[in-house]
């Protein structure tokens, strides 16, 4: 469709297009969304997130790393190291730039199209030029920016979720590493006691004061204690390496120090209270599911708006013919809805929206269940650990003291004394495991309330 078009009208159309385009343009933010991620992470872990780039950032990270490694690392210190130094988290945070780029792109008008044609024949030449502008894309810039803005918000929540999970996994790895090292030291004591008992049994057998059966029992226990020590040492190494991976340390920095023992139990366990309500308010996966449903609803509105008219181009055209004055005008290109009225696209958007709605409801249901289960594990592990601390270990110590008195009074044999000593050491190991399980359950409870459930940081990459 071609027609003459006043120059003033063309200028008005161009000015309007320029205003809309400039009004819809978006620029990159100063922080790239990292400030929001850092705030969400700090609310849930007490630690912020930083993305240090360049030589200055590397030097600052190195200085912070060296300072934290000067003394035995606490659980909070391990989390600080992980959030600062874990390269997988840095890669995830760098992915924020992708979502922000999509947001900026959505606020920019598509480039105009230019066409040129030249026809010769019959002694004359006809030249036609045209510039076309996507009007539908121009008019839907605000809606597209709103949709991409929500997706950018989703990307921030995803990045914060990964940071919170990394913090929770690092805390759990720290408790496992400290407990494993503590257990290995007690396993060494068991092996030493078993070796002493086996050596004594051999000497007594040689002089005829002990049967071959009793000697075999002592030797078997000594061999089993040695294998248990080997397993304990490997478990300590594996737990330490797991912590090192999460903290992102390597080389000389893997020689970090850990405390000799786990933190003491709190005086009282946390009451259940309103943990389900807190989970609904604070859980990042619930918030992300809600935002996804809202974004899908906005996308449905865009699909309905462009379901029929999804191609509408308008622009300036001029034609030059030999021996004739130049002709100016405009052209409009419209996709006619003859074969496709957009019903399939609208139906797909509606089905996608219902998926998001049901997914949100399922996420909330799972979150409530997870927090109830996590609290049950937390309270059970606290009661068990407290029982070891207040009842079992004091009784084991009393038994050991009484056995020593009886041995000094020649009322029991040295093997009975050693057996009681081994039982006491094994009871201490069980108490360490119970104390570790409490702190792991406490970390899982915090993740169930404020984070995103029991998934681990590494599972994000799968």
C-alpha positions as CSV (number, residue, x, y, z in Angstrom):
1,X,0.0,0.0,0.0
2,X,1.6,3.3,-1.1
3,X,0.4,6.8,-1.0
4,X,1.7,10.3,-0.7
5,X,2.3,11.4,2.8
6,X,2.9,15.0,4.0
7,X,6.5,15.6,5.3
8,X,5.1,17.2,8.5
9,X,3.2,14.0,9.2
10,X,6.3,11.9,8.7
11,X,8.2,14.1,11.1
12,X,5.5,13.7,13.7
13,X,5.5,9.9,13.3
14,X,9.3,9.8,13.6
15,X,9.2,12.1,16.6
16,X,6.6,9.9,18.3
17,X,8.6,6.8,17.5
18,X,11.7,8.4,19.0
19,X,9.9,9.3,22.2
20,X,8.5,5.9,22.7
21,X,11.8,4.3,21.9
22,X,13.7,6.5,24.3
23,X,11.1,6.1,26.9
24,X,11.3,2.3,26.6
25,X,15.1,2.2,26.6
26,X,16.8,0.6,29.6
27,X,20.4,0.8,30.8
28,X,22.5,-1.6,32.8
29,X,22.4,-1.1,36.6
30,X,25.4,-0.2,38.6
31,X,25.5,-3.4,40.6
32,X,24.1,-5.9,38.1
33,X,21.5,-7.1,40.6
34,X,24.2,-8.2,43.1
35,X,23.0,-5.9,45.9
36,X,19.6,-7.6,46.0
37,X,21.2,-11.0,46.1
38,X,23.6,-9.9,48.8
39,X,20.7,-8.5,50.9
40,X,18.6,-11.7,50.6
41,X,21.6,-13.9,51.5
42,X,22.6,-11.7,54.5
43,X,19.0,-11.9,55.9
44,X,19.2,-15.7,55.9
45,X,22.9,-16.4,56.7
46,X,24.3,-13.3,58.3
47,X,26.9,-13.0,55.5
48,X,26.8,-10.9,52.4
49,X,27.8,-11.8,48.9
50,X,30.5,-10.0,46.9
51,X,31.6,-10.5,43.3
52,X,35.2,-9.2,43.2
53,X,36.6,-8.8,39.7
54,X,39.8,-7.4,38.4
55,X,43.2,-7.1,40.1
56,X,41.9,-5.0,43.0
57,X,39.1,-7.5,43.7
58,X,41.5,-10.4,43.6
59,X,43.9,-8.7,46.0
60,X,41.0,-7.9,48.4
61,X,39.8,-11.5,48.3
62,X,43.3,-12.8,48.9
63,X,43.8,-10.5,51.9
64,X,40.4,-11.6,53.4
65,X,41.3,-15.2,52.8
66,X,44.7,-14.9,54.5
67,X,43.2,-13.1,57.4
68,X,40.5,-15.8,57.9
69,X,43.1,-18.6,57.7
70,X,45.4,-17.2,60.3
71,X,43.5,-18.9,63.1
72,X,41.3,-22.0,63.4
73,X,38.2,-21.5,61.2
74,X,34.8,-21.2,62.8
75,X,31.6,-22.2,61.2
76,X,30.8,-18.6,60.3
77,X,34.4,-18.2,59.0
78,X,34.0,-21.2,56.7
79,X,30.7,-19.7,55.4
80,X,32.5,-16.3,54.8
81,X,35.2,-18.1,52.9
82,X,32.8,-20.0,50.7
83,X,30.7,-16.9,49.8
84,X,33.9,-15.0,49.0
85,X,35.9,-17.7,47.3
86,X,33.7,-20.4,45.8
87,X,34.2,-20.3,42.0
88,X,30.9,-22.1,41.2
89,X,29.0,-19.4,43.1
90,X,30.9,-16.7,41.3
91,X,29.9,-18.3,38.0
92,X,26.3,-18.3,39.1
93,X,26.4,-14.7,40.1
94,X,28.0,-13.7,36.8
95,X,24.9,-15.3,35.2
96,X,22.9,-12.3,36.5
97,X,24.3,-10.4,33.6
98,X,22.5,-12.6,31.2
99,X,19.1,-11.8,32.7
100,X,19.9,-8.1,32.9
101,X,21.0,-8.1,29.3
102,X,17.6,-9.5,28.3
103,X,15.9,-6.8,30.4
104,X,17.9,-4.1,28.6
105,X,17.2,-5.6,25.2
106,X,13.5,-5.7,25.9
107,X,13.5,-2.0,26.5
108,X,15.1,-1.3,23.1
109,X,13.3,-0.9,19.9
110,X,14.1,-3.3,17.0
111,X,16.3,-1.8,14.4
112,X,14.4,-0.4,11.4
113,X,14.5,-2.2,8.1
114,X,15.8,-0.6,4.9
115,X,15.0,-1.7,1.4
116,X,16.2,-0.5,-2.0
117,X,15.2,-1.5,-5.5
118,X,16.3,-0.3,-8.9
119,X,14.4,-1.1,-12.1
120,X,15.5,-0.1,-15.6
121,X,13.7,-0.6,-19.0
122,X,12.2,1.3,-21.9
123,X,14.8,4.0,-21.5
124,X,13.8,4.8,-17.9
125,X,14.9,3.9,-14.5
126,X,12.8,3.5,-11.3
127,X,14.4,3.6,-7.9
128,X,12.4,2.8,-4.7
129,X,13.6,3.2,-1.2
130,X,11.8,2.4,2.1
131,X,12.5,2.4,5.8
132,X,10.2,0.2,7.9
133,X,9.6,0.3,11.7
134,X,8.1,-2.5,13.8
135,X,5.1,-0.8,15.4
136,X,3.9,-3.8,17.4
137,X,7.3,-4.2,18.9
138,X,7.4,-0.5,19.7
139,X,4.0,-0.4,21.3
140,X,4.7,-3.5,23.4
141,X,8.0,-2.3,24.9
142,X,6.5,-1.5,28.3
143,X,4.9,-4.9,28.6
144,X,8.0,-6.7,27.5
145,X,10.1,-4.7,29.9
146,X,7.8,-5.6,32.7
147,X,8.0,-9.3,31.8
148,X,11.8,-9.3,31.5
149,X,12.0,-7.3,34.7
150,X,10.2,-10.1,36.6
151,X,12.6,-12.6,35.0
152,X,15.5,-10.5,36.2
153,X,14.0,-10.6,39.7
154,X,13.7,-14.4,39.3
155,X,17.4,-14.6,38.4
156,X,18.2,-12.7,41.6
157,X,16.2,-15.1,43.7
158,X,17.9,-18.1,42.0
159,X,21.3,-16.6,42.7
160,X,20.4,-15.9,46.3
161,X,19.1,-19.4,46.6
162,X,22.4,-20.8,45.4
163,X,24.3,-18.6,47.9
164,X,22.1,-19.6,50.8
165,X,22.4,-23.3,49.9
166,X,26.2,-22.9,49.7
167,X,26.2,-21.3,53.1
168,X,24.1,-24.1,54.6
169,X,26.2,-26.9,52.9
170,X,29.4,-25.2,54.2
171,X,28.2,-25.1,57.7
172,X,27.2,-28.7,57.6
173,X,30.6,-29.6,56.0
174,X,32.4,-27.7,58.8
175,X,30.5,-29.7,61.5
176,X,31.2,-32.9,59.7
177,X,34.9,-32.1,59.4
178,X,35.3,-31.1,63.1
179,X,33.4,-34.2,64.3
180,X,35.3,-36.6,61.9
181,X,38.7,-35.3,63.2
182,X,37.5,-35.6,66.8
183,X,36.3,-39.1,66.2
184,X,39.6,-40.1,64.6
185,X,41.5,-39.0,67.7
186,X,39.3,-41.2,69.9
187,X,39.7,-44.0,67.4
188,X,43.5,-43.7,67.9
189,X,43.0,-44.1,71.6
190,X,40.9,-47.2,71.1
191,X,43.6,-48.7,68.9
192,X,46.3,-48.0,71.4
193,X,44.2,-49.6,74.2
194,X,43.5,-52.6,72.0
195,X,47.2,-52.9,71.0
196,X,48.2,-52.8,74.7
197,X,45.6,-55.5,75.6
198,X,46.8,-57.7,72.7
199,X,50.4,-57.4,73.8
200,X,49.6,-58.2,77.4
201,X,47.5,-61.2,76.2
202,X,50.5,-62.6,74.3
203,X,52.8,-62.3,77.3
204,X,50.3,-64.0,79.6
205,X,49.7,-66.8,77.1
206,X,53.4,-67.5,76.8
207,X,53.7,-68.0,80.6
208,X,50.4,-70.1,80.7
209,X,48.2,-67.5,82.5
210,X,45.8,-67.0,79.6
211,X,44.1,-69.4,77.3
212,X,44.6,-69.4,73.5
213,X,40.9,-68.5,73.0
214,X,41.2,-65.3,75.1
215,X,44.4,-64.4,73.4
216,X,42.7,-64.8,70.0
217,X,39.8,-62.6,71.1
218,X,42.2,-59.8,72.2
219,X,44.1,-60.0,68.9
220,X,40.9,-59.9,66.9
221,X,39.8,-56.8,68.7
222,X,43.2,-55.2,68.2
223,X,43.0,-55.9,64.4
224,X,39.4,-54.5,64.2
225,X,40.5,-51.4,66.1
226,X,43.2,-50.8,63.6
227,X,40.8,-51.1,60.6
228,X,38.3,-48.8,62.4
229,X,41.1,-46.2,62.9
230,X,42.0,-46.4,59.1
231,X,38.3,-45.7,58.3
232,X,38.1,-42.9,60.8
233,X,41.2,-41.2,59.4
234,X,39.9,-41.5,55.8
235,X,36.5,-40.1,56.9
236,X,38.3,-37.2,58.5
237,X,40.2,-36.5,55.3
238,X,37.1,-36.8,53.1
239,X,35.1,-34.5,55.4
240,X,38.0,-32.0,55.4
241,X,38.3,-32.1,51.6
242,X,34.6,-31.6,51.2
243,X,34.9,-28.4,53.3
244,X,37.9,-27.3,51.3
245,X,36.0,-27.7,48.0
246,X,33.0,-25.6,49.3
247,X,35.4,-22.9,50.6
248,X,37.2,-22.9,47.3
249,X,40.7,-23.2,48.8
250,X,43.6,-25.0,47.2
251,X,47.4,-25.3,47.5
252,X,48.9,-24.0,50.7
253,X,45.4,-22.8,51.9
254,X,44.3,-26.4,52.3
255,X,46.4,-26.5,55.5
256,X,43.7,-24.5,57.3
257,X,43.1,-25.3,61.0
258,X,39.9,-26.5,62.6
259,X,38.8,-26.4,66.3
260,X,39.5,-29.5,68.4
261,X,35.9,-30.1,69.3
262,X,32.3,-29.3,68.3
263,X,30.4,-26.4,69.8
264,X,28.5,-27.2,73.0
265,X,24.8,-27.8,72.8
266,X,22.5,-24.8,73.6
267,X,20.9,-24.7,77.0
268,X,17.5,-25.4,75.5
269,X,16.0,-26.5,72.2
270,X,14.1,-24.2,69.9
271,X,10.4,-24.4,70.2
272,X,8.4,-25.1,67.0
273,X,6.3,-21.9,67.3
274,X,5.2,-20.5,63.9
275,X,7.9,-22.1,61.8
276,X,5.5,-22.9,58.9
277,X,4.4,-19.3,58.7
278,X,8.0,-18.2,58.7
279,X,8.8,-20.7,56.0
280,X,6.0,-19.2,53.8
281,X,7.4,-15.7,54.3
282,X,11.1,-16.4,54.0
283,X,11.7,-19.4,51.8
284,X,13.2,-18.4,48.5
285,X,11.8,-21.2,46.5
286,X,8.3,-20.2,47.5
287,X,8.9,-16.6,46.6
288,X,10.5,-17.7,43.3
289,X,7.4,-19.9,42.4
290,X,5.1,-17.0,43.1
291,X,7.1,-14.7,40.9
292,X,7.2,-17.3,38.2
293,X,3.4,-17.5,38.2
294,X,3.1,-13.7,38.1
295,X,5.6,-13.5,35.2
296,X,3.7,-16.2,33.3
297,X,0.5,-14.3,33.8
298,X,2.1,-11.1,32.3
299,X,3.4,-13.1,29.4
300,X,-0.1,-14.4,28.8
301,X,-1.3,-10.8,28.5
302,X,1.4,-10.1,25.9
303,X,0.4,-13.3,24.0
304,X,-3.3,-12.3,23.9
305,X,-2.4,-8.7,22.8
306,X,-0.3,-10.0,19.9
307,X,-2.2,-13.2,19.2
308,X,-3.8,-11.8,16.0
309,X,-1.7,-8.8,15.1
310,X,1.9,-9.9,15.6
311,X,3.4,-8.2,12.6
312,X,2.7,-4.5,11.9
313,X,5.4,-2.5,10.2
314,X,5.1,1.1,9.0
315,X,7.6,3.3,7.4
316,X,8.7,6.0,4.9
317,X,8.9,5.3,1.2
318,X,10.1,7.3,-1.7
319,X,10.3,6.5,-5.4
320,X,12.4,8.1,-8.2
321,X,11.6,7.7,-11.9
322,X,13.5,8.9,-14.9
323,X,12.1,12.2,-16.1
324,X,9.6,12.5,-13.2
325,X,9.8,14.2,-9.8
326,X,10.5,12.1,-6.7
327,X,7.4,10.6,-5.1
328,X,7.3,10.4,-1.2
329,X,4.9,8.4,0.9
330,X,4.5,5.7,3.4
331,X,4.0,2.0,3.5
332,X,2.3,-0.3,6.0
333,X,2.9,-4.1,6.2
334,X,0.3,-6.1,8.1
335,X,0.2,-9.9,8.6
336,X,-3.3,-11.0,7.7
337,X,-4.8,-13.5,10.2
338,X,-6.2,-15.9,7.6
339,X,-4.5,-19.2,8.5
340,X,-3.3,-18.5,12.1
341,X,-5.5,-16.4,14.5
342,X,-3.1,-17.0,17.3
343,X,-5.3,-19.4,19.2
344,X,-2.6,-22.0,19.6
345,X,-0.2,-19.5,21.1
346,X,-2.8,-18.2,23.6
347,X,-3.8,-21.7,24.6
348,X,-0.2,-22.6,25.1
349,X,0.3,-19.5,27.3
350,X,-2.8,-20.4,29.3
351,X,-1.6,-24.0,29.9
352,X,1.8,-22.6,30.9
353,X,0.2,-20.3,33.4
354,X,-1.8,-23.1,35.0
355,X,1.4,-25.1,35.2
356,X,3.0,-22.2,37.2
357,X,0.0,-22.0,39.5
358,X,0.0,-25.7,40.3
359,X,3.8,-25.6,40.7
360,X,3.5,-22.8,43.2
361,X,0.9,-24.6,45.3
362,X,3.0,-27.8,45.2
363,X,6.1,-25.8,46.3
364,X,4.2,-24.3,49.2
365,X,2.9,-27.8,50.3
366,X,6.4,-29.4,50.1
367,X,7.9,-26.5,52.0
368,X,5.4,-26.9,54.9
369,X,6.1,-30.6,55.0
370,X,9.9,-30.1,54.9
371,X,9.9,-27.7,57.7
372,X,7.8,-30.0,59.9
373,X,10.1,-32.9,59.2
374,X,13.2,-30.8,59.8
375,X,11.9,-29.7,63.1
376,X,11.2,-33.3,64.2
377,X,14.8,-34.3,63.2
378,X,16.1,-31.2,65.0
379,X,14.2,-31.9,68.3
380,X,15.0,-35.6,68.2
381,X,18.7,-35.0,67.7
382,X,18.8,-32.4,70.4
383,X,17.2,-34.8,72.9
384,X,19.6,-37.6,71.9
385,X,22.7,-35.4,72.2
386,X,21.5,-34.1,75.6
387,X,21.0,-37.6,76.8
388,X,24.5,-38.5,75.9
389,X,25.8,-35.4,77.6
390,X,23.8,-35.5,80.8
391,X,23.2,-39.3,81.3
392,X,25.2,-41.7,79.2
393,X,28.7,-40.2,79.4
394,X,28.5,-39.5,83.2
395,X,27.5,-43.1,83.7
396,X,30.3,-44.4,81.5
397,X,32.7,-42.3,83.5
398,X,31.4,-43.6,86.7
399,X,31.7,-47.2,85.5
400,X,35.3,-46.5,84.5
401,X,36.1,-45.0,87.9
402,X,34.6,-47.9,89.7
403,X,36.4,-50.4,87.5
404,X,39.7,-48.7,88.3
405,X,39.0,-49.0,92.0
406,X,38.1,-52.6,91.7
407,X,41.2,-53.3,89.7
408,X,43.4,-51.5,92.3
409,X,41.7,-53.7,94.9
410,X,42.5,-56.8,92.7
411,X,38.8,-57.5,92.3
412,X,38.9,-57.5,88.5
413,X,41.4,-58.4,85.8
414,X,43.3,-56.0,83.6
415,X,41.4,-57.2,80.6
416,X,38.1,-56.2,82.3
417,X,39.5,-52.8,83.0
418,X,40.7,-52.4,79.4
419,X,37.2,-53.5,78.2
420,X,35.5,-50.9,80.3
421,X,38.0,-48.2,79.1
422,X,37.3,-49.1,75.5
423,X,33.5,-49.0,76.1
424,X,33.9,-45.5,77.6
425,X,35.9,-44.3,74.6
426,X,33.3,-45.7,72.2
427,X,30.6,-44.0,74.2
428,X,32.4,-40.7,73.7
429,X,32.5,-41.4,70.0
430,X,28.8,-42.0,70.0
431,X,28.3,-38.7,71.9
432,X,30.4,-36.9,69.3
433,X,28.2,-38.3,66.5
434,X,25.0,-37.3,68.4
435,X,26.4,-33.8,68.9
436,X,27.3,-33.6,65.2
437,X,23.8,-34.8,64.2
438,X,22.3,-32.1,66.3
439,X,24.2,-29.3,64.5
440,X,23.5,-30.8,61.1
441,X,19.8,-31.0,62.0
442,X,19.9,-27.4,63.2
443,X,21.4,-26.3,59.9
444,X,18.8,-28.3,58.0
445,X,16.0,-26.6,60.0
446,X,17.4,-23.2,59.2
447,X,17.5,-24.1,55.5
448,X,14.0,-25.4,55.6
449,X,12.7,-22.1,57.1
450,X,14.8,-19.5,55.3
451,X,16.4,-21.3,52.3
452,X,15.0,-23.7,49.9
453,X,14.8,-27.1,51.6
454,X,17.3,-29.9,51.8
455,X,18.8,-29.8,48.3
456,X,22.6,-29.2,48.2
457,X,24.6,-26.6,46.4
458,X,26.0,-29.1,43.9
459,X,22.6,-30.3,42.9
460,X,22.0,-26.9,41.4
461,X,24.3,-27.8,38.6
462,X,22.6,-31.1,37.8
